[in-house]
Amino acid sequence: MTRADGLRAFVAELAAAGVRDAVVCPGSRSTPMALALRASPDLRVRVLYDERAAGFFALGMARVSRRPVVLLTTSGTAAVELSPAVVEASLSRAPLVVLTADRPVELRDRGAPQTIDQVRLYGTAAKWSTELPLLDGERVTLDHWRWVAGRAAAVAATGPAGPVHVNLPFREPLLPDASLEPDGHAPGQPFAEVLAGARSLADADLEALAGRFRGAARGLIIAGPDDDPSLPAVLADLARAAGFPILADPLSGLRTGPHDRSLVVARGDLLVRPGAWIDGHAPDLVVRTGAMPTSKPVLELLAAVRPGLVVIDGDAGFREAAGVPATYVHADAARTAAALAARLAATGTATPETWSRAWLEADAAASAAMIRWLAALDEPFEGAPWPLLAEALPDGGILWASSSMPVRDADTWLPSTGRAVTVRSNRGANGIDGVVSTALGAAAASGGPVAAVVGDLAFLHDLNALVAARLHHVSATIVLVNNDGGGIFSFLPQARPGVPVPGSGLPEHYEELFGTPHGIDVGPAVAALGGDHRVVGHRELDDAIRASVGRRGVTVLELRTDRGRNLELHRDVAAVVQAELAQQGDIA
């Protein structure tokens, strides 16, 4: 039995467990596995040079396909470069199978080149971490490699999905000792076939939960970021049965799509800000699904009002950052919502129709005021791309939001639309690293048109992503909001005028430490990496987006804004909405 038999069996097990894509970073020590992956007829292999960009590219593929994606690197710091993507995959619950090649044990901790401690390299970010023994030609070793491959893919995919890490030691010679092509024999029964079902509540617990809905006079559903495509329709059914409006995060899947959106509130971030309107419309019960919402005012509302809080998490998590008492429902969100909707449809709740109507009327009034304000604006504005992209992307399109300001602008400005557009962001760890790579990975996995809104620092942080687009013929529209620095800091206390704390270094060092202007012209860099670049003004943006969506290659549309002015404009639109809300009456 050859070493090639073990490599071939390992890859066959990955494919049998549902893996269809692999991202490979070039390296010497990883040669045996790279060749084995490439020889498989069941896997599509994409080679990327930059490990950090490759990690996020694989993450984007996993987020969209909802299948485990293999990620292979050589030893040493190459493996460390995957850490940001592994952390994000852990917190955003995306299935990755991370394979790191390594020196054998006799070369470790004795000065051998390109050798670091890779055992459990990713710490608690990996759902499961193991190291394989050297392939030695023994049947028991080959069977163990098969078992690890199947288990790795199953653990990565089983809720909560996430990354697993398999460390692969190889001795020289690194070239295979036999053919890696499939030998034509059936692989037989998988070593680690896993059948997993969704968690569900016992009937008594479900009835107790339904009782809390029935007793609520002012119930509210907060739909947080969630990748489950089955959830929006059943959550809409639950809202209708309960009479609860839905504050729909832009990443929840509730704002976009053909499901019933009659109770969806899109302007929740502005409605819940302190003022007379929210004082008169505080909820007494909040039911939350998905990850923590993007909106900070929503979290502040929960902390201030402290309503009864029910958090439904089918992956048995405890995601609740408002710091208030909560009931955690560890059952599949879609299944639970469907069961609750059926019970409540038969019995009704205490919630009056005027409650949901007040939220929907306020949402409509806020939207109308925002549209009028934006139509009258004659200067670049960072919220402007979102309604335009929602209109330009067709069914099946994907819209990716960078963390920091773009995802917050998406929360404020993305409208509710019947278009089947998937909206995503890396909101597990909320980092700006790897945003372009993740969006391009999503484009590679989906086949549909993809657009992303990215800030200038995030774009510069991930320029190598454009290499992947060129190598693998990936297309996307990137709206680059360039305010020459870290625009989000303009909204934080560091930038606020007033008497600085003695010795704090503020405000004289604000620009150096937080504003971070760079003055870089990104156009030549984009062109050098094979993309098309265009600077667009406020009035050109709509036509430019429509012309670029679905176009082959990567198009970067640069919208140049001013950080100080952007802060003023955001405050203006918030004031416009508050003035509109002041005209809305209290609920009856």
VOGU-3710 file (C-alpha; in Angstrom, 3 decimals, decimal comma):
1> mtradglraf> 0,000/0,000/0,000  1,504/3,329/-1,095  1,417/6,799/0,390  -0,560/7,830/-2,698  -3,311/5,425/-1,635  -3,708/7,340/1,626  -3,770/10,716/-0,087  -6,277/9,539/-2,667  -8,495/8,004/0,028  -8,390/11,190/2,143
11> vaelaaagvr> -9,547/13,349/-0,754  -12,224/10,821/-1,768  -13,630/10,956/1,762  -13,798/14,749/1,630  -15,751/14,541/-1,614  -18,046/11,840/-0,211  -18,795/14,151/2,729  -19,975/16,927/0,398  -16,850/18,985/-0,282  -16,788/20,362/-3,815
21> davvcpgsrs> -14,289/23,226/-3,686  -10,703/23,615/-2,540  -8,519/26,707/-2,325  -4,808/25,893/-2,506  -1,901/28,181/-1,672  1,401/27,265/-3,340  4,124/25,722/-1,207  6,625/22,884/-1,085  5,678/20,916/2,050  2,025/20,808/0,956
31> tpmalalras> 2,940/19,249/-2,417  1,460/15,777/-1,738  -1,942/17,110/-0,702  -2,033/19,808/-3,379  -1,483/17,174/-6,078  -4,059/14,859/-4,528  -6,705/17,585/-4,425  -5,949/18,557/-8,007  -6,226/14,953/-9,193  -9,740/14,517/-7,812
41> pdlrvrvlyd> -12,492/14,692/-10,451  -14,967/15,684/-7,730  -13,257/18,877/-6,565  -12,676/22,225/-8,203  -9,315/23,617/-7,155  -8,473/27,311/-7,212  -4,890/28,416/-6,555  -4,313/31,736/-4,779  -0,928/33,212/-3,887  -1,738/35,215/-0,775
51> eraagffalg> -2,790/33,035/2,160  -4,745/35,732/3,963  -6,717/36,590/0,834  -7,155/32,875/0,098  -8,630/32,292/3,542  -11,299/34,934/3,046  -11,940/33,798/-0,530  -12,689/30,309/0,815  -14,842/31,875/3,529  -16,944/33,676/0,917
61> marvsrrpvv> -17,440/30,434/-0,986  -18,498/28,619/2,182  -20,910/31,386/3,230  -22,744/31,288/-0,095  -22,614/27,567/-0,893  -23,251/26,528/2,736  -20,920/23,570/2,098  -17,472/22,884/3,592  -14,614/24,372/1,566  -11,083/22,980/1,841
71> llttsgtaav> -8,234/25,425/2,403  -4,630/24,173/2,048  -1,361/25,914/2,926  2,230/24,943/3,388  3,993/25,121/6,757  5,233/28,079/8,807  3,857/31,581/8,668  1,755/30,640/5,633  -0,502/28,753/8,021  -0,615/31,691/10,454
81> elspavveas> -1,881/33,980/7,672  -5,148/32,022/7,669  -5,925/33,025/11,259  -8,167/36,040/10,510  -10,354/33,996/8,154  -10,489/31,104/10,623  -11,644/33,464/13,387  -14,287/34,998/11,127  -15,468/31,549/10,019  -15,828/30,544/13,654
91> lsraplvvlt> -17,896/33,558/14,652  -19,959/33,718/11,451  -20,513/29,942/11,527  -19,047/29,154/8,112  -17,740/25,631/7,320  -14,030/25,477/6,451  -11,698/22,466/6,428  -8,247/23,956/6,987  -5,325/21,708/6,015  -1,854/22,851/7,042
101> adrpvelrdr> 1,184/20,935/5,829  3,969/20,478/8,383  7,432/19,064/8,949  7,565/15,655/10,611  8,129/15,596/14,364  11,877/14,930/14,104  12,391/18,326/12,432  10,381/20,399/14,900  11,829/22,618/17,606  15,388/22,147/16,363
111> gapqtidqvr> 15,924/24,995/13,913  14,579/23,415/10,728  13,514/26,110/8,235  9,879/27,122/7,830  8,910/25,208/10,973  6,704/26,568/13,747  4,393/24,984/16,299  1,254/24,270/14,252  -0,485/21,892/16,643  -3,817/23,515/17,605
121> lygtaakwst> -2,559/26,627/15,837  -5,974/28,327/15,747  -6,853/27,712/19,385  -10,514/27,924/20,299  -11,431/29,356/16,892  -11,294/25,826/15,463  -14,273/23,621/16,278  -12,006/20,598/16,125  -8,260/20,323/15,666  -6,143/17,234/15,083
131> elplldgerv> -2,832/16,103/13,656  -2,525/13,106/11,379  0,251/10,544/11,609  2,706/10,129/8,748  1,423/7,902/5,981  3,409/4,703/6,387  1,698/2,270/4,031  -0,211/0,513/6,818  -3,923/-0,151/6,419  -4,711/1,141/9,911
141> tldhwrwvag> -3,045/4,487/9,083  -4,909/4,813/5,792  -8,206/4,070/7,529  -7,461/6,710/10,154  -6,766/9,310/7,456  -10,113/8,431/5,856  -11,920/8,739/9,184  -10,363/12,126/9,923  -11,343/13,459/6,475  -14,968/12,445/6,909
151> raaavaatgp> -15,152/13,687/10,465  -13,523/17,013/9,560  -16,069/17,765/6,826  -18,981/16,663/9,028  -17,876/18,698/12,039  -17,336/21,768/9,846  -20,853/21,507/8,415  -22,816/20,469/11,513  -24,362/23,347/13,434  -22,890/25,529/14,571
161> agpvhvnlpf> -20,892/25,338/11,365  -17,311/26,502/11,590  -13,669/25,799/10,799  -11,813/22,594/11,595  -8,019/22,245/11,443  -6,082/19,191/10,304  -2,285/19,358/10,522  -0,576/17,149/7,924  3,069/16,151/8,455  4,982/14,987/5,398
171> repllpdasl> 8,504/13,595/5,093  10,589/14,042/2,006  10,475/13,018/-0,764  7,323/15,067/-1,261  6,439/13,772/-4,705  3,865/10,958/-4,743  5,117/7,393/-4,886  2,290/6,264/-7,182  -0,519/7,680/-9,279  -2,999/9,977/-7,543
181> epdghapgqp> -5,635/9,496/-10,222  -8,778/7,618/-9,121  -8,264/3,897/-9,593  -11,823/3,221/-10,734  -12,801/1,191/-7,675  -15,796/2,217/-5,604  -14,605/3,818/-2,342  -17,012/1,750/-0,240  -18,784/2,876/2,907  -17,498/6,234/4,221
191> faevlagars> -15,624/5,995/7,490  -17,406/8,916/9,141  -20,804/9,387/7,537  -22,810/11,722/9,767  -26,575/12,178/9,815  -27,555/15,259/11,792  -31,009/16,687/12,392  -32,256/20,089/13,445  -32,922/20,659/17,143  -36,570/20,994/18,116
201> ladadleala> -38,504/21,862/21,287  -40,604/19,470/23,298  -44,314/20,133/22,955  -44,630/21,480/26,489  -41,781/23,946/25,982  -43,252/25,066/22,662  -46,608/25,711/24,311  -44,958/27,685/27,120  -43,194/29,834/24,540  -46,440/30,362/22,646
211> grfrgaargl> -47,979/31,508/25,922  -45,451/34,314/26,163  -46,457/35,469/22,679  -50,128/35,370/23,625  -49,502/37,525/26,692  -47,549/40,257/24,876  -49,317/43,530/24,106  -46,303/45,078/22,395  -44,267/42,319/20,813  -41,371/42,850/18,450
221> iiagpdddps> -39,273/40,482/16,351  -35,658/41,465/15,744  -34,197/39,473/12,866  -30,430/39,616/13,089  -27,797/38,498/10,556  -28,544/34,969/9,394  -27,484/32,848/6,410  -30,399/30,387/6,610  -32,481/30,831/3,421  -35,434/28,961/4,942
231> lpavladlar> -35,909/31,429/7,810  -37,356/34,593/6,188  -40,622/33,083/4,962  -41,471/31,278/8,216  -40,432/34,246/10,350  -42,805/36,371/8,264  -45,539/33,795/8,986  -44,803/34,040/12,719  -44,939/37,829/12,622  -48,328/37,732/10,903
241> aagfpiladp> -49,734/35,177/13,365  -48,423/37,108/16,371  -49,103/40,615/15,083  -45,487/41,577/15,752  -43,545/43,915/13,427  -40,094/42,691/12,341  -37,059/44,932/12,723  -35,068/43,362/9,889  -31,300/43,707/9,917  -29,972/44,121/6,347
251> lsglrtgphd> -28,117/40,800/6,767  -31,135/38,863/8,032  -32,600/37,884/4,669  -35,922/39,478/5,705  -35,546/42,771/3,852  -35,041/41,239/0,410  -36,842/38,433/-1,385  -40,262/37,266/-2,518  -41,524/36,251/0,952  -44,202/38,250/2,743
261> rslvvargdl> -42,622/41,549/3,834  -45,819/43,246/4,980  -44,607/43,447/8,592  -40,939/44,176/7,821  -39,545/47,419/9,235  -36,466/48,561/7,314  -35,694/51,832/9,126  -35,466/50,376/12,620  -32,048/51,890/13,304  -33,527/55,387/12,992
271> lvrpgawidg> -36,908/54,628/14,588  -35,481/53,330/17,860  -33,143/56,239/18,539  -33,932/58,216/21,685  -36,938/60,472/21,253  -40,628/60,857/21,864  -41,646/58,288/19,255  -39,755/55,323/20,697  -40,710/56,414/24,218  -44,295/55,777/23,186
281> hapdlvvrtg> -43,555/52,535/21,359  -41,315/50,543/23,673  -41,837/46,762/23,358  -42,741/44,486/26,240  -41,500/41,308/24,490  -38,677/40,964/21,971  -37,985/37,765/20,068  -34,596/37,740/18,391  -33,139/35,406/15,768  -29,716/35,293/14,166
291> amptskpvle> -26,557/37,057/15,279  -26,428/40,368/17,109  -28,023/43,122/15,015  -25,856/45,652/13,226  -27,650/48,614/14,772  -26,194/49,978/17,996  -29,421/51,933/18,753  -31,331/48,624/18,697  -29,003/47,200/21,346  -29,294/50,398/23,369
301> llaavrpglv> -33,088/50,097/23,215  -32,947/46,569/24,642  -30,592/47,683/27,409  -32,763/50,692/28,292  -36,211/49,049/28,118  -35,204/45,552/29,319  -38,243/43,832/27,802  -38,864/40,127/28,030  -36,249/38,744/25,631  -36,345/35,411/23,799
311> vidgdagfre> -33,273/34,463/21,743  -33,837/31,580/19,311  -30,591/29,860/18,321  -30,701/26,419/16,763  -26,959/26,033/17,216  -27,234/26,259/21,018  -25,406/29,570/21,257  -25,665/32,409/23,763  -25,440/35,419/21,462  -26,859/38,276/23,505
321> aagvpatyvh> -24,715/41,389/23,923  -27,269/43,836/25,320  -26,641/42,530/28,831  -30,275/41,863/29,719  -32,036/38,750/31,040  -32,988/36,373/28,234  -34,581/33,017/27,520  -32,372/31,060/25,119  -34,292/28,717/22,854  -31,892/26,054/21,612
331> adaartaaal> -34,020/24,826/18,742  -33,926/25,353/14,994  -35,173/28,869/14,321  -37,124/28,090/11,153  -38,770/24,997/12,624  -39,604/26,808/15,859  -41,035/29,820/14,037  -43,224/27,587/11,876  -44,547/25,669/14,893  -45,257/28,866/16,830
341> aarlaatgta> -46,984/30,445/13,842  -49,309/27,450/13,544  -50,266/27,621/17,232  -50,754/31,370/17,309  -52,784/31,394/14,097  -55,318/29,235/15,899  -55,431/31,187/19,167  -54,275/34,747/18,475  -52,397/37,036/20,865  -53,035/40,075/23,037
351> tpetwsrawl> -51,242/42,324/20,570  -53,607/44,918/19,053  -53,434/45,614/15,338  -52,685/49,262/16,118  -49,279/48,219/17,492  -47,865/46,836/14,251  -49,642/49,514/12,231  -47,860/52,249/14,216  -44,453/50,739/13,419  -45,257/50,265/9,744
361> eadaaasaam> -46,626/53,792/9,357  -43,553/55,227/11,061  -41,323/53,108/8,827  -43,125/54,328/5,709  -42,946/57,955/6,864  -39,238/57,660/7,631  -38,576/56,063/4,244  -40,459/58,783/2,405  -38,589/61,512/4,286  -35,244/59,846/3,535
371> irwlaaldep> -36,034/59,474/-0,157  -36,999/63,156/-0,405  -33,841/64,184/1,433  -31,610/62,058/-0,801  -33,318/63,265/-4,010  -32,627/66,866/-3,051  -28,979/66,178/-2,247  -26,437/67,318/-4,820  -23,194/66,002/-3,360  -21,612/62,599/-2,739
381> fegapwplla> -23,128/60,682/0,143  -21,991/57,353/1,572  -25,495/55,996/2,053  -26,440/56,575/-1,595  -25,127/53,286/-3,094  -27,498/51,045/-1,132  -30,897/51,877/-2,652  -29,252/52,015/-6,083  -27,685/48,567/-5,707  -30,934/47,117/-4,365
391> ealpdggilw> -32,587/48,302/-7,564  -29,777/47,322/-9,960  -29,046/43,784/-8,773  -31,316/41,120/-10,285  -32,766/38,049/-8,608  -29,898/35,815/-7,543  -27,522/38,715/-6,988  -25,294/39,003/-3,942  -24,546/42,254/-2,154  -21,585/42,317/0,251
401> asssmpvrda> -21,104/45,036/2,846  -17,778/45,883/4,406  -17,737/46,207/8,156  -17,240/49,622/9,718  -19,380/52,303/8,031  -20,705/50,500/4,896  -22,675/47,875/6,820  -24,141/50,591/9,053  -25,165/52,553/5,981  -26,723/49,351/4,635
411> dtwlpstgra> -28,732/49,104/7,843  -30,026/52,634/7,393  -30,445/52,820/3,626  -31,096/49,336/2,205  -34,830/49,310/1,399  -37,231/46,416/1,625  -37,518/44,877/-1,838  -39,014/41,824/-3,483  -35,792/41,204/-5,378  -34,178/37,914/-4,349
421> vtvrsnrgan> -30,871/39,556/-3,458  -28,658/37,995/-0,782  -27,004/40,545/1,515  -23,944/39,466/3,509  -21,084/40,908/5,560  -18,241/39,581/7,695  -19,935/40,420/10,986  -18,585/37,547/13,019  -15,501/39,434/14,171  -16,549/42,681/12,408
431> gidgvvstal> -13,118/43,166/10,839  -12,390/45,104/7,674  -9,708/42,623/6,570  -10,505/40,314/3,676  -13,738/42,002/2,605  -12,974/42,068/-1,128  -11,618/38,506/-1,032  -14,770/37,261/0,692  -17,018/38,975/-1,851  -15,008/37,494/-4,718
441> gaaaasggpv> -15,193/34,058/-3,135  -18,954/34,494/-2,967  -18,935/35,404/-6,656  -16,921/32,287/-7,481  -19,403/30,073/-5,629  -22,643/31,691/-6,752  -22,261/32,350/-10,448  -24,650/35,297/-10,120  -23,824/39,003/-10,179  -22,027/40,224/-7,066
451> aavvgdlafl> -21,547/43,761/-5,780  -19,715/45,023/-2,710  -19,526/48,353/-0,911  -16,113/48,850/0,654  -14,312/51,693/2,417  -10,906/52,853/1,241  -8,932/51,401/4,158  -10,620/48,013/3,778  -9,952/48,108/0,039  -6,260/48,920/0,479
461> hdlnalvaar> -6,038/46,227/3,157  -7,155/43,597/0,636  -5,742/44,686/-2,718  -4,352/41,201/-3,336  -7,933/40,009/-3,666  -7,953/41,357/-7,222  -5,309/38,795/-8,153  -7,836/36,036/-7,423  -10,364/37,700/-9,717  -7,855/37,840/-12,519
471> lhhvsativl> -6,616/34,270/-12,055  -10,051/32,687/-11,842  -12,138/35,003/-14,031  -14,339/36,220/-11,215  -16,576/39,209/-11,804  -17,894/41,794/-9,349  -18,865/45,436/-8,975  -17,058/47,163/-6,112  -18,350/50,521/-4,953  -15,334/52,059/-3,230
481> vnndgggifs> -16,371/54,756/-0,759  -13,172/56,771/-0,417  -13,125/59,317/2,395  -9,329/59,144/2,692  -9,172/57,428/6,039  -11,173/55,874/8,833  -14,553/57,510/8,459  -16,263/55,651/11,281  -14,054/57,339/13,877  -15,736/60,634/13,022
491> flpqarpgvp> -18,832/59,248/14,770  -16,985/58,228/17,945  -15,976/60,202/21,040  -12,371/60,475/19,825  -13,471/63,021/17,240  -15,942/65,035/19,270  -15,036/68,638/20,043  -14,725/69,764/23,600  -12,186/69,951/26,364  -9,793/67,020/25,894
501> vpgsglpehy> -8,628/64,925/28,810  -5,202/66,303/29,843  -2,446/64,124/28,470  -4,804/62,141/26,221  -3,235/63,365/22,982  -6,634/64,483/21,691  -7,533/66,317/19,577  -4,062/67,138/18,228  -3,266/63,501/17,329  -6,732/62,526/16,115
511> eelfgtphgi> -5,888/62,530/12,407  -2,644/60,630/12,904  -4,102/57,898/15,094  -7,720/57,614/13,942  -8,433/59,650/10,819  -5,383/58,053/9,113  -5,457/59,887/5,770  -3,389/58,132/3,111  -3,815/60,169/-0,086  -3,404/57,082/-2,315
521> dvgpavaalg> -4,733/57,078/-5,868  -6,102/53,541/-6,159  -6,737/53,738/-9,913  -3,252/52,631/-11,065  -3,228/49,800/-8,516  -6,584/48,508/-9,729  -5,430/48,659/-13,349  -2,173/46,877/-12,550  -4,126/44,028/-10,957  -6,448/43,635/-13,937
531> gdhrvvghre> -9,520/45,588/-12,814  -11,352/48,557/-14,297  -11,508/51,761/-12,257  -13,677/54,831/-12,536  -14,224/57,841/-10,293  -17,949/58,632/-10,190  -19,855/61,602/-8,877  -23,156/61,650/-7,014  -25,296/62,007/-10,135  -23,262/59,444/-12,131
541> lddairasvg> -23,457/56,682/-9,554  -26,791/55,172/-10,596  -25,877/54,786/-14,281  -22,395/53,536/-13,409  -23,762/50,823/-11,112  -26,328/49,675/-13,656  -23,692/49,495/-16,396  -21,272/47,496/-14,260  -23,596/44,917/-12,663  -23,172/41,642/-14,528
551> rrgvtvlelr> -20,224/42,941/-16,538  -17,244/40,588/-16,894  -14,274/41,301/-14,654  -13,950/43,517/-11,612  -15,181/47,096/-11,878  -14,252/49,535/-9,121  -16,504/52,587/-8,906  -14,869/55,124/-6,629  -17,145/57,559/-4,808  -15,033/60,239/-3,121
561> tdrgrnlelh> -16,475/61,762/0,032  -15,363/63,994/2,875  -15,274/62,525/6,386  -16,379/65,674/8,160  -19,157/66,386/5,723  -20,275/62,766/5,867  -20,834/63,093/9,611  -22,940/66,199/9,045  -25,051/64,488/6,380  -25,725/61,490/8,600
571> rdvaavvqae> -26,854/63,814/11,373  -29,035/65,727/8,929  -30,948/62,666/7,755  -31,402/61,445/11,335  -32,866/64,845/12,235  -35,163/64,724/9,208  -36,508/61,350/10,318  -36,976/62,482/13,917  -38,918/65,504/12,686  -41,124/63,221/10,624
581> laqqgdia> -41,676/60,893/13,561  -42,732/63,829/15,726  -45,808/64,077/13,505  -46,731/60,427/14,115  -49,283/59,873/16,842  -49,000/57,365/19,660  -50,694/54,001/19,281  -54,336/53,808/20,219
//
